[in-house]
């Protein structure tokens, strides 16, 4: 009995059926299109049947004609152009949906994601715009409402100026009684700031937490975030920090490069030999300049950060919230080194991390 080939318009599978048969597709069981008339399959004795790489020319002609004559639709997921009869995308296998309805669905999902913050349209207490989506910070009272744009700008500005520092409610600055918790919730900061900005904020918070922990020590190499835990200062031998990130080896007592054959004092007083290279002389000069600068720095008793006061009074307010006197180190700056009527000098101009 002669056979004929026909292509299913739903799944593009090539079926083989008797000429007089009107069966469905073997894969998707779609109805056989009435226009799928192809030449019968040639007998096995013909040269065409012996060659597996040769296909009847009538089949390709019929298929190409049907493809060019039919309308096409664009997949809303992968933008592949499919035949109008296909119920699913040939490339990504997603069901056929209208692009407009898909966009509306994505918009609704984005709105649901922010539903926990949106209260209602109203007036922003910062920019004073009317009929804008107002937001209520999680740990603040309902009076602390403002629009998303203002809150985003405020959070990004605070992270840009002082990354890692707790962000206060913008209304608490002018009205300390507006809310019981003056710091913005971490979830709100994550939702209102871009991912790179939020990651930088978290990294700084981790760095400050390590500075307050006496057993944690950071690698002295600039821009190296490797940390090591070391508790006892009475162990025999020189405590060594073998950094796995920058591959440098430091002494944890003086934070200088490893000096196995000499003490920390001998290392500090070490002078260069006359035949030292130019690179060694440059590094030695930078080290001496760094030590001179560190001698003018005061360490914050709260977070361990180094403060270099370039101007102003001796009352220091560190960004961690710790107050102290720059001259005598008195906590709270209640000493007489600076007159009482002088406000605390906010430490934002110059900060250097120093050794505990």
N, C-alpha and C positions, 0 to 999 in steps of 0.2 A: 504494500500500500504506500503511495507517495506521501511524503511529509512536507510540511511548510514551516518556516520560521516566522515568528511575529514578536515584536517588542512590546512589553507591557508599559503603558504610559504612566502607571503609578510608581513602579519600582525599577523600571528599565531592564528587567530580566528578559532574556531572549528565550522564548518558549518554542518547542517543537511539537506540532500537533498534526493529525491528518487533515487534509485539505477540506474535507466535508465536515470536520468537527468544529464546534463553537465552544470549546471548553474555556474555563477561567485560567488565570495565571497560576502557575505551580507554586509561587512564592507567597504572594499577597492575596491570591484568590480574587483579584480584580477581574471585571468582565473584559473579555477580549474585544478590542475595538473593531467595529464593523469595517473600517477602512484598511485594516492590516492585511493586505493581499500581497503575498510575495510569491515568487516562483517556487515550484516544488523543489525539494531537495534532490540533487542529481543522484543517480544510482552509484553504488559503491565501486563499480567497475570503471567509472570515468576517471580521467587524470585529476580532475578537480577534487574529487573525494579522496584520492590518495595523498594529496598535499594538505597537511593539517594547517598550514599558514595561509591558505587561499580561501577566501570567502566569496560566496556568490555576489557578483556586482549588483544584482537587483536588490539585495537586502540593504546595502549601504545607501543606494539611491533612494529607496523608499524611506529609510530612517532619516536621512538628511532633509528630504522634502517635508516630512512631517514636522521636524524640529524647526525649520525655518518658517513654516506656515503658522505654527502655534504661538500664542502669547507667552510671555515670561513674567515671572514675579521675583522680586529681590528678597532674599532671606533677611529678616530683621536682626538676626544674630551674627551672621558672618558675611552678609552682603553678596552671597553667591546668587547668580541668576539661574533660576530653575524654570522648567517647563510649567505651563499653566495647569496641566493635568496632575502634577505631582502634589500630593498632600503633605509631604515632608521635604525638607531640604536634602538634596542629594549629597552635599558635602558634609554638613554637620549633623544631619539627621534630626534637626529640631522641627517641631510641628509648624505648619504654616500659620503665621499670625500677622495681623496688620501692624505695620510699623508705628502708626499713631497710637494704637492701644498698648504696644510695648513701652513706648515712651511714657505714657500715662501711668503704667504699672511701676516703672522705675521711679518716677516722681513720687508716687504714693509711698513707696518703700523708704525713700529719703525723708519724707515727712514723718513717717512713723518712727524713724531713728531719732528724730529730734523732738518727738512728742513729749518726752519727759521734761523738757525745758520750756516748751511753749506754753504760755498761759492764755493770753488772748491779745487781740489788737488793742492798743491803748497808746498813751503818751510816754515817750522815753524821758526819764528823769535826768539824762545827761545832755542829749542834743535837742530835747524839747520838741521832737517831731511827733505829730499826731497820727493816730491810726497806723501804727507799726507793730509787728510782732514783738511783744515784750517778754523778757526772760526773768525767771526768778532763780537766783543762786540757791543751791540745795541747803546750805547751812545758814542762810540769811533770812531775815524776816521778809514778809510779803511787800514791804515798802521799798525794798532794794530791787526795783525792776528797771530794766533798760533794754534797748534794742540789741539785737545780735551784733550788728556792726560796731557799735560803741564798745560792747564788752570784749569783742575780739581784739580791737585795736588796743584796749587797755591792757589785756593779758599779754599780748605780744610785746608791747612796749615795756612792761615790767620784766619780762624774761630777757629782753634785749639788754636792758640796763643792769639787771641784777639776776642772772640765771641761778637757779637753785635756792633762792631766798623765798620763803612763804609769801604768797601774793595776798595782800589785804583787800578786803571788800572796798570798791571805789567810793562807796558812800560812807564807810566808817572813817575815812580820812578827814572828812569835814564834819561828820556827826558820829562821835564815838559810841553813842547809845543806840545806834540804828539796829544792831544785830549782836547776839551774844557771842558768836564766833567770828573773829575779824579776818580769818584766813579763808580764801576761796577753796572749796573742795577740790581734791585732786581729780575727780571725775570731770568736773566742770572745766578744769584747765586742759584736760586731754581733749574734750569735745570742742573747745573754743580756740585751740591753737593748732597750727600746722604740725604735721608729724615730725619734721626735722627740728622745729623749735621746741616741741615737747620733749624730744629725746635729749636735747642739749640741757634742758631744765632738769631732767632726771639724772643725767650724768653729774651735774654740779651738786645736786642733792646728795648723791652717793659720795662724792669727794668730801663734802663738808661733814658727813657722818663719819667717814674714816678719820678726818682731822680731829674729831672729838674723842675718838677711841684711841687710847694710849698704846694699845697692843698692835695696832695696824700702822704700817709704814709704807709710804709710796716711794717708788723709784725716783731718785734725784734727777734722772735724765729728763730734760724738758719734753713736754708733750707725750710722755710715757705714762700709761695708766696702770702699770703693774703694781700690785699691792702684796705685802707679805706680813704675816703675823709673828711678832716677837715680843715676849712678855718679860723675861728675866734679864736684868742687866748685870748679873753676877756670875754668869757662866764662864767657864774657863775658855780661853782662846778668843779670837776676834770674831764677832758676829758678822757673817757675810750675807749680803743680798745678791744672789745670782739671778739677775733679771732674765726671764725667758722671752721677753718681747724685744728689748733693745740689745740683749747679749752683753751688757756691761755688768761688772762686778763691783759692788760698793761695800764700804764698811758702815754698819748700821749705827755705830757710835758717833762718828764724825761726818758721815755721809760723803766721804771722799772716796776716790777710787781705791781699790784694794791695796793695802800696804802690809803684807804679811811679815816683813822683816823689820818693821819699825812701829813705834807707838803712834797714836793719833797726834800727840804733841810734836813728835819728830816729823811727821808727815806735814803738819801745818807750817813748821819752820823750815821745811826743805827748800833749798835754793837750787837753781839750775846749774849744771856744769857749764864750763866755758864753751865746750864743743857741742852744746845743745842745738838742735835743728830749729829753723824758724817757726815751724808748726808748734813745737814744744814751748818755745818762748811765748808765742801768741796765747796758747792755752794757759800758761802760767800767769801771764798778765791779766787775762780774763778772770782767773780764779782769785787773784789778789784784789781786783776791782770788785768782784762779787762779795768777798769777805768785808771789804770796807763799807759797801752799801748795807750789808746785813747788820753791821754794828750800829747803824742809825735807825734800825727797825724795832718796833715794839710788837710783842706777840699778844694777840687777843686771848684773854683768859677763858673765853667761851668756846670759840671754834678753833683756836690755834693758828689762825691766819696772821700773817705779818702785816703791820700797818706802818706806812711811811708817811708822816705828816709833813707836807710841804709848806703849809701856811695855816693860820687860824689858831684858836686857843687849844689848850691841852685836854679839854673834855672830848673824849672820843665815843661816838655811838657806832659800833660795828654793825655791819649789815645783818649779822646773826642776832642782833638785839642786845648784845652785851655792852655795858657802859663802863668805861674806866678812864683813869687819868693817864695821859701819854707821858707825863714827866715822872710820876712816882708809882704808877700802876695801881692806884687805889680803885677797888671795885665800886662802881656807882659814881665815881668822880665827886665824892663828897669832901675831898680835901680842899685846902686853901691855895692850891697851886694856880687856880684861875678864879677870878671873882665870881660870886654866885649868880650874878645877873647875866652872865654870858651863857648862851645856849650851847648844847652839845654839838660838837663838830661832827657832821655826818661823814663817815669814812666811805667815800665813793670815788675819790680821785685816783688813788694808787694803791694797789694791794699786791703783795708778793707772798707766795707760800714759802714758809721757812720750816726748819726742823724743830720738832718739839724739844 
